[in-house]
């Protein structure tokens, strides 16, 4: 870590034992994820005016080269386990670990991305031959057959209609396997 760990206590006195536990857990995290630049941990005690035991909040803000990881969740109200500050710390560090794992998957390109669906405009229709042509935004012509049209009737299509399609390679060049009106 390039910047030293920052630990802040709110509504409570600092505790050497708790601070040591925070340092131990964050040190373990930074060894597993070496790209961490800085980390800030805020431990917030429940308000003192509460008659029943309140729930501790632990916020963790981590800065990485390509973004931030933040654990700033409210503890679950029905789950009284966060009345123990060490349990709240454990849960926050576990959440940060999951977010760092996801961050690493995105950085490595392992997260599935949704490809953009190609769009175009119908420029030629040949109803007697049961096909038409779509001109894409990059001025390529894509063949489509009457049976490729999904959400309308082929005979209802008009020149100039905007469509989305799935392109595949046909015997004589690119063709649209499915065509949908925008």
Backbone torsions as a table, in degrees:
resi	resn	phi	psi	omega
1	UNK	NA	132.4	-177.1
2	UNK	-79.5	-33.3	-180.0
3	UNK	-107.9	135.3	-179.5
4	UNK	-60.4	149.1	178.2
5	UNK	-59.4	134.6	176.7
6	UNK	-110.4	127.8	178.9
7	UNK	-122.9	128.5	179.3
8	UNK	-126.4	137.8	175.8
9	UNK	-112.6	132.0	177.5
10	UNK	-119.1	139.5	179.0
11	UNK	60.2	22.5	-179.8
12	UNK	-158.7	159.2	174.9
13	UNK	-80.2	151.7	177.4
14	UNK	-69.0	152.1	-178.5
15	UNK	-128.6	126.0	179.9
16	UNK	-62.6	-39.8	-179.3
17	UNK	-65.4	-44.0	179.2
18	UNK	-67.2	-41.3	178.7
19	UNK	-62.7	-39.7	177.6
20	UNK	-63.6	-40.3	178.8
21	UNK	-65.7	-41.3	177.7
22	UNK	-61.1	-48.4	-179.6
23	UNK	-60.1	-40.8	-179.9
24	UNK	-63.1	-46.4	-177.7
25	UNK	-69.1	-40.9	179.9
26	UNK	-70.8	-35.5	176.6
27	UNK	-61.1	-42.3	177.5
28	UNK	-62.9	-40.0	178.8
29	UNK	-64.5	-43.7	-177.8
30	UNK	-71.1	-24.9	175.1
31	UNK	-73.7	-35.5	179.4
32	UNK	-75.5	-31.3	-177.9
33	UNK	-127.0	87.5	-172.9
34	UNK	-68.8	-14.6	-177.7
35	UNK	-78.2	-0.8	-179.9
36	UNK	-66.7	127.6	178.9
37	UNK	-92.5	-46.3	-180.0
38	UNK	-148.2	160.9	179.7
39	UNK	-147.8	136.1	177.6
40	UNK	-128.9	129.3	180.0
41	UNK	-119.0	128.3	176.6
42	UNK	-119.4	122.2	177.2
43	UNK	-107.7	121.8	-177.3
44	UNK	-117.9	123.5	178.2
45	UNK	-80.6	156.6	177.4
46	UNK	-65.7	156.8	178.2
47	UNK	-58.3	143.6	-175.7
48	UNK	-72.8	-21.2	-176.1
49	UNK	-78.6	-4.7	-179.2
50	UNK	-73.0	135.3	179.5
51	UNK	-77.2	-37.6	178.1
52	UNK	-91.2	166.0	177.3
53	UNK	-64.5	132.8	-180.0
54	UNK	-92.9	178.4	-177.5
55	UNK	-106.1	132.8	176.8
56	UNK	-76.4	147.2	174.9
57	UNK	-117.0	134.0	175.9
58	UNK	-124.9	117.6	177.6
59	UNK	-107.0	135.5	178.3
60	UNK	-126.8	125.1	176.1
61	UNK	-118.3	119.7	-178.1
62	UNK	-118.3	133.5	176.2
63	UNK	-106.1	129.2	178.1
64	UNK	-120.7	168.7	-177.4
65	UNK	-56.3	-34.6	-174.9
66	UNK	-116.1	28.7	177.6
67	UNK	148.9	-169.0	-178.1
68	UNK	-123.4	153.7	172.7
69	UNK	-121.6	125.2	-177.1
70	UNK	-130.4	130.8	173.3
71	UNK	-113.9	101.7	-176.9
72	UNK	-133.5	47.8	-176.3
73	UNK	-93.7	149.7	171.9
74	UNK	-75.4	141.5	177.2
75	UNK	-66.9	148.5	179.3
76	UNK	-62.3	125.1	-174.1
77	UNK	-62.4	-38.2	-176.6
78	UNK	-79.7	-15.6	-178.7
79	UNK	-95.2	108.2	-176.0
80	UNK	-81.4	1.4	-177.4
81	UNK	-63.5	-24.2	-179.7
82	UNK	-79.6	8.9	168.5
83	UNK	-71.7	-17.3	175.2
84	UNK	-99.1	119.9	-176.3
85	UNK	-62.5	-31.6	-179.5
86	UNK	-70.3	-34.0	175.6
87	UNK	-69.0	-42.0	177.8
88	UNK	-62.2	-40.5	177.5
89	UNK	-63.8	-47.0	178.9
90	UNK	-56.6	-47.2	-178.1
91	UNK	-64.8	-38.4	179.2
92	UNK	-67.3	-42.0	179.0
93	UNK	-66.8	-39.3	176.7
94	UNK	-62.1	-41.3	178.0
95	UNK	-65.0	-40.7	177.8
96	UNK	-63.5	-39.2	178.3
97	UNK	-61.5	-44.6	178.8
98	UNK	-62.3	-41.7	-179.9
99	UNK	-67.4	-37.4	177.5
100	UNK	-67.6	-36.2	175.7
101	UNK	-61.7	-44.5	178.3
102	UNK	-65.0	-40.8	177.3
103	UNK	-58.3	-45.9	179.2
104	UNK	-63.1	-41.4	178.7
105	UNK	-62.0	-40.8	178.0
106	UNK	-64.2	-43.3	-179.6
107	UNK	-62.7	-36.2	-177.8
108	UNK	-85.6	-1.7	179.2
109	UNK	75.9	21.2	-178.4
110	UNK	-88.7	-8.5	179.6
111	UNK	-83.7	132.1	-179.1
112	UNK	-66.9	127.4	177.2
113	UNK	-107.8	150.4	179.3
114	UNK	-90.9	123.1	-179.8
115	UNK	-77.2	150.6	-178.6
116	UNK	-74.1	136.2	179.6
117	UNK	-81.2	127.5	-178.3
118	UNK	-64.2	147.5	179.1
119	UNK	-125.7	156.6	176.9
120	UNK	-167.3	-176.9	-178.3
121	UNK	-123.9	136.8	176.9
122	UNK	-69.4	123.2	-177.5
123	UNK	-114.3	-19.9	178.6
124	UNK	-143.4	137.4	174.5
125	UNK	-129.5	132.9	177.9
126	UNK	-127.2	80.1	-173.8
127	UNK	-62.0	-33.7	-179.8
128	UNK	-70.0	-28.5	178.5
129	UNK	-97.1	-0.3	175.9
130	UNK	65.5	34.9	176.3
131	UNK	-149.7	171.1	177.0
132	UNK	-151.9	177.9	178.5
133	UNK	-127.4	140.6	176.2
134	UNK	-111.3	134.0	173.1
135	UNK	-102.6	123.3	-177.5
136	UNK	-79.7	171.1	178.8
137	UNK	-63.6	-24.7	176.6
138	UNK	-97.5	23.6	172.9
139	UNK	62.1	33.4	171.4
140	UNK	-97.6	149.2	177.1
141	UNK	-101.3	130.1	-178.7
142	UNK	-119.6	126.2	177.9
143	UNK	-75.8	143.5	169.6
144	UNK	-142.5	146.9	179.9
145	UNK	-98.1	157.6	177.6
146	UNK	-50.4	-40.2	-177.1
147	UNK	-72.9	-10.0	179.4
148	UNK	-82.2	-15.7	-176.7
149	UNK	-78.1	125.6	-172.5
150	UNK	-100.3	-51.4	-169.0
151	UNK	-101.7	16.7	174.9
152	UNK	-159.2	173.7	178.0
153	UNK	-84.9	138.6	178.9
154	UNK	-53.4	-40.4	-177.1
155	UNK	-69.5	-15.9	179.0
156	UNK	-87.4	-8.7	-179.9
157	UNK	-70.2	148.5	176.4
158	UNK	-131.3	155.9	177.0
159	UNK	-65.4	135.8	-178.7
160	UNK	99.6	-10.1	-180.0
161	UNK	-69.0	131.8	176.7
162	UNK	-81.0	136.5	-178.5
163	UNK	-137.8	158.2	166.5
164	UNK	-110.3	155.0	-176.4
165	UNK	-156.2	163.4	172.9
166	UNK	-110.3	124.7	-174.8
167	UNK	-96.6	141.4	172.8
168	UNK	-143.9	165.1	-178.6
169	UNK	-86.9	124.0	178.6
170	UNK	-101.1	-176.5	-179.7
171	UNK	-62.8	-33.2	-175.8
172	UNK	-118.0	26.9	178.5
173	UNK	123.2	-169.2	-176.4
174	UNK	-68.3	144.3	176.7
175	UNK	-143.0	156.1	178.5
176	UNK	-94.2	122.5	-179.8
177	UNK	-83.3	-29.9	174.8
178	UNK	-137.3	139.6	179.7
179	UNK	-129.7	129.0	178.2
180	UNK	-129.7	138.7	175.1
181	UNK	-72.4	136.1	176.8
182	UNK	-62.7	NA	NA
